[in-house]
Amino acid sequence: MEEVKHEVNKLQGILKSEASNQKANAMVQFKNSKTNIAEITKAINSTGYKVIETKLK
């Protein structure tokens, strides 16, 4: 999942990213003035992993 973190961290406004094979998830904290869920999803999907659900806190 390092490739997921690597691609997500290329985006502007990423504050923190974690990805887990074991949990089959990724958690990303970001500034929504710099990036958005669509861009993060695109970055994750480009690695071969697929985003199937998003949640905002």
Long-range contacts (C-beta under 8 A, 24 or more apart in sequence): 1-26, 1-49, 3-47, 3-48, 4-44, 4-47, 4-49, 7-43, 7-44, 7-46, 7-47, 8-40, 8-43, 8-44, 10-43, 11-35, 11-39, 11-40, 11-43, 14-40
